[in-house]
Each structure stands twice: as C-alpha cells, then as structure tokens.
Amino acid sequence: MVTMPGTTTAAKKPEPEKRGLRRDDDVQPAGMTAFLAAFEPIIIEEPTYFTFDTSISRKHLKRFWTWVSRDVLPGMEMKFDGLLEAGNTVDAATQICINDMLAGVARVRAEANGDYDADRRMTIQIGGEEVRDRLDIILVALKSRHLITKAGNFGKKAISLTEDAALGAALQSLPLKDQTLAGLLMHVIVGQTAHPHRLITAASAVAGKANEEAIRGVGMGPLVDAILAHAQNQLAQMVPTLTGMSDIDSACKHLDRYHRLIRAVGSYLELAQNSRWTKSVAELTKQASVRLEPRLREVTGDIAQAMRRPRDGSDRFDADALLAALNGMYLVSGVREARDSLALNALFEQIWNETAQSIEVVVKRALDEFRDNPQSEGAARRLDTGIKMAEIRFNTEYADVLRRARDKFSQRAG
C-alpha cells in the first residue's frame, strides 16, 4: 500500500525581486496568483461541457478569490503582502489566507442562511449561480489543500507499481468514503500518469468487473470522472494556429493526451447505455472532432500554396506558409494516431489520400526546380520542407531517397 509522503517548507525570507508575485497594473493580484498556484493540480480551463466534482474551473476560482478579497475579507491582498514582508514563505502566507477564507465564508453563509436578500446578494457578489453551485467543492479543496499537494507525489509512487493489484490497493488507500475529496485527489493522480488506462484496469481488478456499476460500487467512480475531466481539459489546447513550431508541438501533445484519456474510459470499461459517462465520451469525441475538422480541411490547400514557386520576379519563399504546411502534416499525423477517439474517419481518409497525392506532386516539382537552380534559397527551402512532409506522410526510407537526390544535385552544383 502506498501512503502519502509528508512535506516540509523551509522558513526562508522571500526576496521581493524574486517572488514574481507583486501587484502590477498588467498582472493579476499577488495573492490571487499564489492562491491559484496552490490549486493548479485540480484547476481546469474553459470551455467546460460537463461539470465533474474532481476539478475546479480557473474562472470560478478567480471569481471566488475576488469575492472573498473584496466582499468577505476586504484587505486580504494587503494582508498577503504583509505576511510576505514579515518573512513568511509564499506557501505559508497562502495557507494563512486560506484559513481566514474558510472562517470568513462560513460566517457569510451563516448570515445568509434563511435571509433571502442576503443570500441573493451573496450569489450576485460571488459571480452568479454558476460559481455559487461550485462553492461547496471549492471549500472542500481549501480544507484539503495539504492533501492535494501530497497527492502529486502519491500519484507518482502509485503509478510506478507494475501490478494491477498493487496499484488497486494504492487507490483503495484514498479516502473513498468522502467521494468529493477522493475525486479531487484522483484528479491529481490522473495528471501524473501517462497511461491512464492502467488506473482503469487497476480499479476494475478491485471491482471484479470492468463496468460502471462495479466501479461505482467500490467507490472508484470519481476516478473515471477525473479521467473525463482531464480529457475535456485538453480540448481548448489541441487545435494549433499552424504558424508556430512550439504551438503545433503542444497541440499534438494535447491531442495524444486526449486520445489516451478517452480510450482509457471508452475502450477499457463497459459503459452503460445512456449513462453520464457514455454521454460524456460521446460529447467530448464530438467536440474534439468539431475543433479539428476545419484545420484538417486546410492542410491540402496549405501544402499547394506553400510549395508553389512565384510566377514573376525572383524565386521567393514564404517561411510562414511553409511552416503552416509542415505543421499541418504534423497535425494530420497526430489525428491518424488518435482517430479511434475521434469522429473524423471519412474526412481523415480523404485528407490522408489527398496529402499523399499532393506531396508526391509538389516534391517532384521542387526537386526539379532545385536540380535546375541549386543556388536558389527558395528552391532549397521548398524542397527541404517537401522532404520533411514526405517523411511524415510516408516514411523515412522514402524521405532518405529524396535527400540523396538533393545532395547529388548540390554536389554537381559545387
């Protein structure tokens, strides 16, 4: 059985120039920054199509902090700054503020209990019904901050266990009787594993069956919720602009992560018809596909546009267009790997075939242009991009044949 390791915080006086948390007109308040950082492992980004009690939206947490620091405990920001100036670490200052928050919110809720006007005023101040509905889980997170912090290390240790039985026992050591707290901790743990299906197989081993009823029966329902919440959290970041290398790399990583998470639930569990998990998988699959479809439709046209030699003037090249074409092929490759978790089979097959034909044509043309004028930077850049696209679409062996032909023409020119 895996137990959560303890943590210690060194009492070191913070240096103002190194905190990176000071109030500034162009950044969020220092206290809010530290507060959000304390709960980063359970924060998800908008948009959200489903609400899972394993995580909290960044938008909601920001509104909660604003409400508390403005209406419940005015002066919270000044107190946070004062705690830092007094020599407290950011961690210690944040925890003190959280303790004050819990007391302050309890007082305000007690005052609003049974008082229609006070209750309505609190709802408006906190940011509306949407945030009010999440208040209880936010308070659970505040009360359990130390466990959320420890759950990261717990997850790393637990997922290193090679046997499903051992991993299942580790999951059973979580406070499963408190499903909300267990859900928050499982959300952290899911974030630590590259292979979420292992968590499902371990939970299924504990349950004796790989179906919803059995999984929920042993208290592991929040684990599936956490996996689905993580999958939903990938959506906003899996669609690149196609004009930046780091952007496409990040997008493909999020697409791969989404695929692993959805597959862990959709392929390793027997989902009940019309259950919430079934509906969640279906809707997230739809939303991921809707987001990716426009980009996929652009790829073939981007390749043709980027690889076309200017008709007039010097042989110029558009670096952004070449990068967009290359990144488009990386995206197509990523979709190919994740297609079992998408609803894009027909479109993908069309784009897959179109890119094969297009790349063969443009690479042959680029090779001819380079052979005729190997000194041209434009011809060289188009050919290099075409070879890389050919490697992505076909294989390394085909790309190597093209590279040898390119090198032969370069040697002749030299």
MIVEXLUM-128062 format. One record per residue (C-alpha): residue number from 0; residue in one letter; x, y, z. Coordinates in Angstrom, 1 decimal, decimal comma. Layout:
<atoms>
+------+------+--------+--------+--------+
! resi ! resn !   east !  north !     up !
+------+------+--------+--------+--------+
!  NUM !    A !      X !      Y !      Z !
...
+------+------+--------+--------+--------+
</atoms>
This chain:
<atoms>
+------+------+--------+--------+--------+
! resi ! resn !   east !  north !     up !
+------+------+--------+--------+--------+
!    0 !    M !    0,0 !    0,0 !    0,0 !
!    1 !    V !    1,3 !    3,5 !   -0,8 !
!    2 !    T !    1,0 !    6,2 !    1,7 !
!    3 !    M !    1,2 !    9,9 !    1,0 !
!    4 !    P !    4,6 !   11,3 !    2,0 !
!    5 !    G !    4,9 !   14,3 !    4,3 !
!    6 !    T !    6,2 !   17,6 !    3,1 !
!    7 !    T !    8,2 !   20,3 !    4,8 !
!    8 !    T !    8,6 !   24,0 !    4,0 !
!    9 !    A !   11,8 !   25,8 !    4,7 !
!   10 !    A !   11,5 !   29,0 !    6,6 !
!   11 !    K !   13,3 !   31,3 !    4,2 !
!   12 !    K !   12,7 !   35,0 !    4,0 !
!   13 !    P !   11,4 !   35,8 !    0,5 !
!   14 !    E !   13,2 !   38,3 !   -1,7 !
!   15 !    P !   10,8 !   40,8 !   -3,3 !
!   16 !    E !   12,7 !   40,9 !   -6,6 !
!   17 !    K !   12,5 !   37,1 !   -6,9 !
!   18 !    R !    8,9 !   36,4 !   -5,9 !
!   19 !    G !    7,3 !   37,2 !   -9,2 !
!   20 !    L !    4,1 !   37,8 !   -7,4 !
!   21 !    R !    3,9 !   41,6 !   -6,7 !
!   22 !    R !    0,9 !   43,6 !   -7,7 !
!   23 !    D !    1,1 !   45,3 !  -11,0 !
!   24 !    D !   -1,4 !   47,1 !  -13,3 !
!   25 !    D !   -0,8 !   44,5 !  -16,0 !
!   26 !    V !   -1,0 !   41,3 !  -13,9 !
!   27 !    Q !   -3,4 !   39,7 !  -11,6 !
!   28 !    P !   -3,0 !   40,4 !   -7,8 !
!   29 !    A !   -0,2 !   38,7 !   -6,0 !
!   30 !    G !   -2,5 !   36,9 !   -3,6 !
!   31 !    M !   -4,7 !   35,5 !   -6,4 !
!   32 !    T !   -1,6 !   34,3 !   -8,2 !
!   33 !    A !   -0,3 !   32,4 !   -5,2 !
!   34 !    F !   -3,9 !   31,1 !   -4,4 !
!   35 !    L !   -4,3 !   29,7 !   -7,9 !
!   36 !    A !   -0,8 !   28,2 !   -7,9 !
!   37 !    A !   -1,7 !   26,3 !   -4,7 !
!   38 !    F !   -4,6 !   24,5 !   -6,5 !
!   39 !    E !   -3,1 !   24,2 !  -10,0 !
!   40 !    P !   -3,2 !   20,3 !   -9,9 !
!   41 !    I !   -7,1 !   20,5 !   -9,8 !
!   42 !    I !   -7,7 !   23,5 !  -12,0 !
!   43 !    I !   -9,2 !   23,1 !  -15,4 !
!   44 !    E !   -9,7 !   25,6 !  -18,2 !
!   45 !    E !  -12,8 !   26,7 !  -20,1 !
!   46 !    P !  -14,8 !   25,7 !  -22,0 !
!   47 !    T !  -16,4 !   23,0 !  -20,0 !
!   48 !    Y !  -19,2 !   20,9 !  -21,4 !
!   49 !    F !  -19,6 !   18,7 !  -18,3 !
!   50 !    T !  -19,1 !   19,6 !  -14,7 !
!   51 !    F !  -17,1 !   17,0 !  -12,7 !
!   52 !    D !  -16,6 !   17,2 !   -9,0 !
!   53 !    T !  -13,0 !   16,3 !   -9,4 !
!   54 !    S !  -11,8 !   19,7 !  -10,5 !
!   55 !    I !  -12,5 !   23,4 !  -10,4 !
!   56 !    S !  -12,6 !   25,9 !  -13,3 !
!   57 !    R !   -9,9 !   28,6 !  -13,2 !
!   58 !    K !  -12,6 !   31,1 !  -13,9 !
!   59 !    H !  -14,6 !   30,0 !  -10,9 !
!   60 !    L !  -11,6 !   30,0 !   -8,6 !
!   61 !    K !  -10,7 !   33,5 !   -9,7 !
!   62 !    R !  -14,2 !   34,7 !   -9,0 !
!   63 !    F !  -14,2 !   33,1 !   -5,6 !
!   64 !    W !  -10,9 !   34,8 !   -4,7 !
!   65 !    T !  -12,3 !   38,2 !   -6,0 !
!   66 !    W !  -15,4 !   37,8 !   -3,9 !
!   67 !    V !  -13,6 !   36,9 !   -0,7 !
!   68 !    S !  -10,9 !   39,6 !   -1,0 !
!   69 !    R !  -13,5 !   42,2 !   -2,0 !
!   70 !    D !  -16,6 !   41,4 !   -0,1 !
!   71 !    V !  -15,9 !   38,8 !    2,6 !
!   72 !    L !  -12,5 !   39,9 !    3,9 !
!   73 !    P !  -11,6 !   43,3 !    2,5 !
!   74 !    G !   -7,8 !   43,8 !    2,9 !
!   75 !    M !   -6,9 !   40,2 !    2,1 !
!   76 !    E !   -4,4 !   41,4 !   -0,5 !
!   77 !    M !   -2,7 !   43,8 !    1,9 !
!   78 !    K !   -2,6 !   41,0 !    4,5 !
!   79 !    F !   -1,0 !   38,6 !    2,0 !
!   80 !    D !    1,6 !   41,2 !    1,1 !
!   81 !    G !    2,2 !   41,9 !    4,8 !
!   82 !    L !    2,7 !   38,2 !    5,5 !
!   83 !    L !    5,4 !   38,1 !    2,8 !
!   84 !    E !    7,1 !   41,2 !    4,1 !
!   85 !    A !    7,1 !   39,7 !    7,6 !
!   86 !    G !    9,3 !   36,8 !    6,3 !
!   87 !    N !    6,6 !   34,1 !    5,6 !
!   88 !    T !    7,1 !   31,9 !    2,6 !
!   89 !    V !    4,5 !   32,2 !   -0,2 !
!   90 !    D !    3,3 !   28,7 !    0,8 !
!   91 !    A !    2,8 !   29,7 !    4,5 !
!   92 !    A !    1,2 !   33,1 !    3,6 !
!   93 !    T !   -1,2 !   31,3 !    1,2 !
!   94 !    Q !   -2,2 !   28,8 !    3,9 !
!   95 !    I !   -2,9 !   31,5 !    6,5 !
!   96 !    C !   -5,1 !   33,3 !    3,9 !
!   97 !    I !   -6,9 !   30,1 !    3,2 !
!   98 !    N !   -7,7 !   29,6 !    6,9 !
!   99 !    D !   -9,1 !   33,1 !    7,1 !
!  100 !    M !  -11,1 !   32,5 !    3,9 !
!  101 !    L !  -12,7 !   29,4 !    5,4 !
!  102 !    A !  -13,7 !   31,3 !    8,6 !
!  103 !    G !  -15,0 !   34,3 !    6,6 !
!  104 !    V !  -17,0 !   32,3 !    4,1 !
!  105 !    A !  -18,6 !   30,2 !    6,9 !
!  106 !    R !  -19,6 !   33,5 !    8,6 !
!  107 !    V !  -21,2 !   34,9 !    5,5 !
!  108 !    R !  -23,0 !   31,7 !    4,7 !
!  109 !    A !  -24,4 !   31,6 !    8,2 !
!  110 !    E !  -25,6 !   35,2 !    7,9 !
!  111 !    A !  -27,3 !   34,4 !    4,5 !
!  112 !    N !  -29,0 !   31,3 !    5,8 !
!  113 !    G !  -32,7 !   31,9 !    5,8 !
!  114 !    D !  -32,3 !   35,5 !    4,7 !
!  115 !    Y !  -33,5 !   35,8 !    1,1 !
!  116 !    D !  -31,9 !   39,2 !    0,4 !
!  117 !    A !  -28,6 !   38,3 !    2,0 !
!  118 !    D !  -28,5 !   35,0 !    0,1 !
!  119 !    R !  -29,3 !   36,7 !   -3,2 !
!  120 !    R !  -26,7 !   39,4 !   -2,6 !
!  121 !    M !  -24,0 !   36,7 !   -1,9 !
!  122 !    T !  -24,9 !   34,9 !   -5,1 !
!  123 !    I !  -24,5 !   38,1 !   -7,1 !
!  124 !    Q !  -21,3 !   39,0 !   -5,4 !
!  125 !    I !  -19,7 !   35,6 !   -5,9 !
!  126 !    G !  -20,3 !   35,7 !   -9,7 !
!  127 !    G !  -23,7 !   34,2 !  -10,2 !
!  128 !    E !  -25,4 !   30,8 !   -9,7 !
!  129 !    E !  -22,7 !   29,0 !  -11,7 !
!  130 !    V !  -20,0 !   29,9 !   -9,2 !
!  131 !    R !  -22,4 !   29,5 !   -6,2 !
!  132 !    D !  -23,1 !   26,0 !   -7,3 !
!  133 !    R !  -19,4 !   25,2 !   -7,1 !
!  134 !    L !  -18,8 !   26,8 !   -3,7 !
!  135 !    D !  -19,0 !   23,5 !   -1,7 !
!  136 !    I !  -16,4 !   21,8 !   -3,8 !
!  137 !    I !  -14,2 !   24,9 !   -3,6 !
!  138 !    L !  -14,4 !   24,8 !    0,2 !
!  139 !    V !  -13,5 !   21,1 !    0,2 !
!  140 !    A !  -10,5 !   21,9 !   -1,9 !
!  141 !    L !   -9,5 !   24,7 !    0,5 !
!  142 !    K !   -9,8 !   22,5 !    3,6 !
!  143 !    S !   -7,8 !   19,7 !    1,8 !
!  144 !    R !   -5,1 !   21,8 !    0,3 !
!  145 !    H !   -2,3 !   19,8 !    2,1 !
!  146 !    L !   -3,7 !   16,5 !    0,8 !
!  147 !    I !   -3,9 !   17,9 !   -2,8 !
!  148 !    T !   -0,3 !   18,9 !   -2,5 !
!  149 !    K !    0,7 !   15,5 !   -1,3 !
!  150 !    A !   -1,4 !   13,6 !   -3,9 !
!  151 !    G !    1,1 !   14,5 !   -6,6 !
!  152 !    N !    3,9 !   12,5 !   -5,0 !
!  153 !    F !    1,4 !    9,8 !   -4,1 !
!  154 !    G !    0,4 !    9,5 !   -7,8 !
!  155 !    K !    4,0 !    9,3 !   -9,0 !
!  156 !    K !    4,7 !    6,4 !   -6,5 !
!  157 !    A !    1,4 !    4,6 !   -7,1 !
!  158 !    I !    1,7 !    4,6 !  -10,9 !
!  159 !    S !    5,2 !    3,2 !  -10,7 !
!  160 !    L !    3,7 !    0,0 !   -9,3 !
!  161 !    T !    3,8 !   -2,7 !  -12,0 !
!  162 !    E !    1,0 !   -5,0 !  -10,8 !
!  163 !    D !   -2,7 !   -4,0 !  -11,1 !
!  164 !    A !   -3,4 !   -5,5 !   -7,7 !
!  165 !    A !   -0,8 !   -3,2 !   -6,1 !
!  166 !    L !   -2,0 !   -0,2 !   -7,9 !
!  167 !    G !   -5,6 !   -1,0 !   -7,0 !
!  168 !    A !   -4,6 !   -1,3 !   -3,3 !
!  169 !    A !   -2,9 !    2,1 !   -3,6 !
!  170 !    L !   -6,1 !    3,6 !   -5,0 !
!  171 !    Q !   -8,1 !    2,0 !   -2,2 !
!  172 !    S !   -6,0 !    3,8 !    0,4 !
!  173 !    L !   -7,6 !    7,0 !   -0,7 !
!  174 !    P !  -10,5 !    8,4 !    1,4 !
!  175 !    L !  -13,1 !    6,8 !   -0,8 !
!  176 !    K !  -15,9 !    7,3 !    1,8 !
!  177 !    D !  -15,6 !   11,0 !    1,0 !
!  178 !    Q !  -16,3 !   10,9 !   -2,7 !
!  179 !    T !  -15,7 !   14,7 !   -3,3 !
!  180 !    L !  -12,3 !   14,6 !   -1,6 !
!  181 !    A !  -11,4 !   11,3 !   -3,3 !
!  182 !    G !  -12,3 !   12,9 !   -6,6 !
!  183 !    L !  -10,0 !   15,9 !   -6,1 !
!  184 !    L !   -7,1 !   13,6 !   -5,2 !
!  185 !    M !   -7,8 !   11,3 !   -8,1 !
!  186 !    H !   -7,7 !   14,2 !  -10,4 !
!  187 !    V !   -4,2 !   15,0 !   -9,2 !
!  188 !    I !   -3,2 !   11,4 !   -9,6 !
!  189 !    V !   -4,6 !   11,1 !  -13,2 !
!  190 !    G !   -2,5 !   14,1 !  -14,0 !
!  191 !    Q !    0,7 !   12,2 !  -13,0 !
!  192 !    T !    0,2 !    9,2 !  -15,3 !
!  193 !    A !    1,0 !    8,9 !  -19,0 !
!  194 !    H !   -1,1 !    5,7 !  -19,2 !
!  195 !    P !   -4,5 !    6,4 !  -17,6 !
!  196 !    H !   -5,8 !    3,0 !  -18,8 !
!  197 !    R !   -3,7 !    1,4 !  -16,1 !
!  198 !    L !   -5,8 !    3,2 !  -13,5 !
!  199 !    I !   -8,9 !    1,8 !  -15,0 !
!  200 !    T !   -7,6 !   -1,8 !  -15,2 !
!  201 !    A !   -6,5 !   -1,5 !  -11,6 !
!  202 !    A !   -9,9 !   -0,2 !  -10,5 !
!  203 !    S !  -11,6 !   -2,9 !  -12,5 !
!  204 !    A !   -9,4 !   -5,5 !  -10,7 !
!  205 !    V !  -10,6 !   -4,1 !   -7,4 !
!  206 !    A !  -14,2 !   -4,1 !   -8,6 !
!  207 !    G !  -14,1 !   -7,6 !  -10,1 !
!  208 !    K !  -15,7 !   -6,3 !  -13,3 !
!  209 !    A !  -15,0 !   -3,6 !  -15,8 !
!  210 !    N !  -18,4 !   -2,0 !  -15,8 !
!  211 !    E !  -19,9 !    1,2 !  -14,4 !
!  212 !    E !  -22,0 !   -0,5 !  -11,7 !
!  213 !    A !  -19,0 !   -2,4 !  -10,3 !
!  214 !    I !  -16,6 !    0,6 !  -10,5 !
!  215 !    R !  -19,0 !    2,8 !   -8,7 !
!  216 !    G !  -19,8 !    0,1 !   -6,2 !
!  217 !    V !  -16,2 !    0,1 !   -4,9 !
!  218 !    G !  -16,1 !    3,9 !   -4,7 !
!  219 !    M !  -13,9 !    4,3 !   -7,8 !
!  220 !    G !  -16,5 !    6,4 !   -9,7 !
!  221 !    P !  -14,5 !    9,6 !   -9,1 !
!  222 !    L !  -11,5 !    8,1 !  -10,9 !
!  223 !    V !  -13,5 !    7,9 !  -14,2 !
!  224 !    D !  -14,8 !   11,4 !  -13,6 !
!  225 !    A !  -11,3 !   12,6 !  -13,2 !
!  226 !    I !  -10,1 !   11,0 !  -16,4 !
!  227 !    L !  -13,0 !   12,5 !  -18,3 !
!  228 !    A !  -12,4 !   15,9 !  -16,7 !
!  229 !    H !   -8,7 !   15,7 !  -17,9 !
!  230 !    A !   -9,9 !   14,7 !  -21,4 !
!  231 !    Q !  -12,2 !   17,7 !  -21,5 !
!  232 !    N !   -9,3 !   19,9 !  -20,4 !
!  233 !    Q !   -7,3 !   19,1 !  -23,5 !
!  234 !    L !   -9,9 !   20,4 !  -26,0 !
!  235 !    A !   -9,0 !   24,1 !  -25,9 !
!  236 !    Q !   -5,3 !   23,4 !  -26,5 !
!  237 !    M !   -5,3 !   20,7 !  -29,1 !
!  238 !    V !   -6,0 !   23,0 !  -32,1 !
!  239 !    P !   -2,9 !   24,9 !  -33,3 !
!  240 !    T !   -2,7 !   28,0 !  -35,4 !
!  241 !    L !   -0,2 !   26,1 !  -37,6 !
!  242 !    T !    2,3 !   29,0 !  -37,7 !
!  243 !    G !    4,5 !   28,2 !  -34,7 !
!  244 !    M !    6,6 !   25,1 !  -34,1 !
!  245 !    S !    6,1 !   25,2 !  -30,3 !
!  246 !    D !    2,4 !   25,7 !  -30,9 !
!  247 !    I !    2,0 !   22,5 !  -33,1 !
!  248 !    D !    4,1 !   20,5 !  -30,7 !
!  249 !    S !    1,9 !   21,5 !  -27,8 !
!  250 !    A !   -1,3 !   20,8 !  -29,8 !
!  251 !    C !   -0,2 !   17,4 !  -30,8 !
!  252 !    K !    0,8 !   16,5 !  -27,2 !
!  253 !    H !   -2,7 !   17,6 !  -26,1 !
!  254 !    L !   -4,3 !   15,6 !  -28,9 !
!  255 !    D !   -2,3 !   12,5 !  -27,9 !
!  256 !    R !   -3,2 !   13,1 !  -24,2 !
!  257 !    Y !   -6,9 !   13,4 !  -25,1 !
!  258 !    H !   -6,8 !   10,2 !  -27,0 !
!  259 !    R !   -5,2 !    8,3 !  -24,1 !
!  260 !    L !   -7,7 !    9,6 !  -21,7 !
!  261 !    I !  -10,8 !    8,9 !  -23,8 !
!  262 !    R !   -9,5 !    5,5 !  -24,8 !
!  263 !    A !   -9,0 !    4,6 !  -21,1 !
!  264 !    V !  -12,7 !    5,0 !  -20,5 !
!  265 !    G !  -14,2 !    4,1 !  -23,8 !
!  266 !    S !  -12,1 !    1,0 !  -24,5 !
!  267 !    Y !  -11,4 !   -0,4 !  -21,1 !
!  268 !    L !  -14,8 !    0,0 !  -19,5 !
!  269 !    E !  -18,2 !   -1,5 !  -20,4 !
!  270 !    L !  -20,3 !    1,7 !  -20,4 !
!  271 !    A !  -24,0 !    1,6 !  -19,6 !
!  272 !    Q !  -26,3 !    2,8 !  -22,3 !
!  273 !    N !  -27,2 !    6,5 !  -21,9 !
!  274 !    S !  -25,2 !    6,8 !  -18,7 !
!  275 !    R !  -23,4 !   10,1 !  -17,9 !
!  276 !    W !  -20,0 !    8,5 !  -18,7 !
!  277 !    T !  -21,3 !    7,3 !  -22,1 !
!  278 !    K !  -22,8 !   10,7 !  -22,9 !
!  279 !    S !  -19,5 !   12,4 !  -21,8 !
!  280 !    V !  -17,4 !   10,2 !  -24,0 !
!  281 !    A !  -19,7 !   10,8 !  -27,0 !
!  282 !    E !  -19,9 !   14,6 !  -26,5 !
!  283 !    L !  -16,1 !   15,0 !  -25,9 !
!  284 !    T !  -15,5 !   13,0 !  -29,0 !
!  285 !    K !  -17,8 !   15,2 !  -30,9 !
!  286 !    Q !  -16,3 !   18,5 !  -29,6 !
!  287 !    A !  -12,7 !   17,3 !  -30,3 !
!  288 !    S !  -13,7 !   16,4 !  -33,9 !
!  289 !    V !  -15,5 !   19,7 !  -34,5 !
!  290 !    R !  -12,4 !   21,6 !  -33,3 !
!  291 !    L !  -10,0 !   19,6 !  -35,5 !
!  292 !    E !  -12,1 !   19,4 !  -38,7 !
!  293 !    P !  -11,5 !   23,0 !  -40,0 !
!  294 !    R !   -7,8 !   22,6 !  -39,6 !
!  295 !    L !   -7,7 !   19,3 !  -41,4 !
!  296 !    R !   -9,6 !   20,8 !  -44,3 !
!  297 !    E !   -7,0 !   23,5 !  -44,7 !
!  298 !    V !   -4,0 !   21,2 !  -44,9 !
!  299 !    T !   -4,0 !   20,2 !  -48,6 !
!  300 !    G !   -4,5 !   23,8 !  -49,7 !
!  301 !    D !   -1,7 !   24,9 !  -47,4 !
!  302 !    I !    0,7 !   22,4 !  -49,0 !
!  303 !    A !   -0,2 !   23,6 !  -52,5 !
!  304 !    Q !    0,1 !   27,2 !  -51,6 !
!  305 !    A !    3,4 !   27,0 !  -49,7 !
!  306 !    M !    5,2 !   24,9 !  -52,3 !
!  307 !    R !    4,2 !   27,0 !  -55,3 !
!  308 !    R !    7,1 !   28,9 !  -56,9 !
!  309 !    P !    6,3 !   32,6 !  -57,6 !
!  310 !    R !    5,5 !   33,1 !  -61,3 !
!  311 !    D !    7,1 !   36,5 !  -61,6 !
!  312 !    G !   10,3 !   38,1 !  -60,1 !
!  313 !    S !   12,9 !   36,4 !  -58,0 !
!  314 !    D !   12,4 !   32,9 !  -56,5 !
!  315 !    R !   11,0 !   33,9 !  -53,2 !
!  316 !    F !    9,5 !   31,7 !  -50,4 !
!  317 !    D !    7,0 !   32,4 !  -47,7 !
!  318 !    A !    8,5 !   31,0 !  -44,4 !
!  319 !    D !    5,2 !   31,2 !  -42,6 !
!  320 !    A !    3,4 !   29,3 !  -45,4 !
!  321 !    L !    6,0 !   26,6 !  -45,4 !
!  322 !    L !    5,7 !   26,2 !  -41,7 !
!  323 !    A !    1,9 !   26,1 !  -41,8 !
!  324 !    A !    2,1 !   23,3 !  -44,4 !
!  325 !    L !    4,6 !   21,3 !  -42,4 !
!  326 !    N !    2,7 !   21,8 !  -39,2 !
!  327 !    G !   -0,5 !   20,8 !  -41,0 !
!  328 !    M !    1,1 !   17,4 !  -41,8 !
!  329 !    Y !    2,2 !   17,0 !  -38,1 !
!  330 !    L !   -1,5 !   17,6 !  -37,2 !
!  331 !    V !   -2,7 !   15,0 !  -39,8 !
!  332 !    S !   -0,2 !   12,5 !  -38,3 !
!  333 !    G !   -1,5 !   13,3 !  -34,8 !
!  334 !    V !   -5,1 !   12,8 !  -35,9 !
!  335 !    R !   -4,1 !    9,5 !  -37,5 !
!  336 !    E !   -2,8 !    8,2 !  -34,2 !
!  337 !    A !   -5,8 !    9,4 !  -32,3 !
!  338 !    R !   -8,5 !    8,6 !  -34,9 !
!  339 !    D !  -10,1 !    5,9 !  -32,7 !
!  340 !    S !  -11,1 !    8,6 !  -30,3 !
!  341 !    L !  -12,4 !   11,0 !  -32,9 !
!  342 !    A !  -15,4 !   11,1 !  -35,3 !
!  343 !    L !  -13,4 !   12,0 !  -38,3 !
!  344 !    N !  -12,8 !    8,7 !  -40,2 !
!  345 !    A !  -14,3 !    9,8 !  -43,5 !
!  346 !    L !  -12,7 !   13,2 !  -43,5 !
!  347 !    F !   -9,4 !   11,8 !  -42,3 !
!  348 !    E !   -9,3 !    9,2 !  -45,1 !
!  349 !    Q !  -10,0 !   11,9 !  -47,6 !
!  350 !    I !   -7,2 !   14,2 !  -46,3 !
!  351 !    W !   -4,8 !   11,3 !  -45,9 !
!  352 !    N !   -5,2 !   10,3 !  -49,6 !
!  353 !    E !   -5,2 !   14,0 !  -50,8 !
!  354 !    T !   -1,9 !   14,8 !  -48,9 !
!  355 !    A !   -0,2 !   11,7 !  -50,4 !
!  356 !    Q !   -1,1 !   12,8 !  -53,9 !
!  357 !    S !   -0,3 !   16,4 !  -53,3 !
!  358 !    I !    3,1 !   15,8 !  -51,6 !
!  359 !    E !    4,2 !   13,5 !  -54,4 !
!  360 !    V !    3,5 !   16,2 !  -57,0 !
!  361 !    V !    5,0 !   19,1 !  -55,1 !
!  362 !    V !    8,1 !   17,3 !  -54,1 !
!  363 !    K !    8,8 !   16,1 !  -57,6 !
!  364 !    R !    8,4 !   19,7 !  -58,8 !
!  365 !    A !   10,5 !   21,0 !  -56,0 !
!  366 !    L !   13,3 !   18,5 !  -56,8 !
!  367 !    D !   13,2 !   19,5 !  -60,5 !
!  368 !    E !   13,4 !   23,2 !  -59,6 !
!  369 !    F !   16,3 !   22,5 !  -57,2 !
!  370 !    R !   18,1 !   20,5 !  -59,9 !
!  371 !    D !   17,8 !   23,4 !  -62,3 !
!  372 !    N !   18,9 !   26,0 !  -59,8 !
!  373 !    P !   20,5 !   24,6 !  -56,7 !
!  374 !    Q !   21,8 !   28,0 !  -55,7 !
!  375 !    S !   18,2 !   29,3 !  -55,2 !
!  376 !    E !   17,3 !   29,6 !  -51,5 !
!  377 !    G !   13,6 !   29,4 !  -52,3 !
!  378 !    A !   14,0 !   26,2 !  -54,2 !
!  379 !    A !   16,1 !   24,7 !  -51,4 !
!  380 !    R !   13,7 !   25,7 !  -48,7 !
!  381 !    R !   10,7 !   24,3 !  -50,6 !
!  382 !    L !   12,5 !   21,1 !  -51,2 !
!  383 !    D !   13,6 !   20,6 !  -47,6 !
!  384 !    T !   10,0 !   21,3 !  -46,4 !
!  385 !    G !    8,6 !   18,8 !  -49,0 !
!  386 !    I !   11,1 !   16,1 !  -47,9 !
!  387 !    K !   10,1 !   16,5 !  -44,3 !
!  388 !    M !    6,4 !   16,4 !  -45,2 !
!  389 !    A !    7,1 !   13,2 !  -47,3 !
!  390 !    E !    8,8 !   11,7 !  -44,2 !
!  391 !    I !    5,7 !   12,4 !  -42,1 !
!  392 !    R !    3,2 !   11,2 !  -44,7 !
!  393 !    F !    5,1 !    8,2 !  -46,0 !
!  394 !    N !    8,2 !    7,0 !  -44,2 !
!  395 !    T !   11,9 !    7,7 !  -43,5 !
!  396 !    E !   13,1 !    5,5 !  -46,3 !
!  397 !    Y !   11,2 !    7,5 !  -49,0 !
!  398 !    A !   12,5 !   10,7 !  -47,5 !
!  399 !    D !   16,1 !    9,4 !  -47,5 !
!  400 !    V !   15,8 !    8,7 !  -51,2 !
!  401 !    L !   14,8 !   12,3 !  -51,8 !
!  402 !    R !   17,6 !   13,6 !  -49,6 !
!  403 !    R !   20,2 !   11,6 !  -51,6 !
!  404 !    A !   18,8 !   13,1 !  -54,8 !
!  405 !    R !   19,0 !   16,6 !  -53,3 !
!  406 !    D !   22,6 !   16,0 !  -52,1 !
!  407 !    K !   23,6 !   14,7 !  -55,5 !
!  408 !    F !   22,3 !   17,9 !  -57,2 !
!  409 !    S !   24,1 !   20,0 !  -54,6 !
!  410 !    Q !   27,4 !   18,2 !  -55,3 !
!  411 !    R !   27,0 !   18,8 !  -59,0 !
!  412 !    A !   26,5 !   22,5 !  -58,5 !
!  413 !    G !   29,5 !   22,6 !  -56,2 !
+------+------+--------+--------+--------+
</atoms>
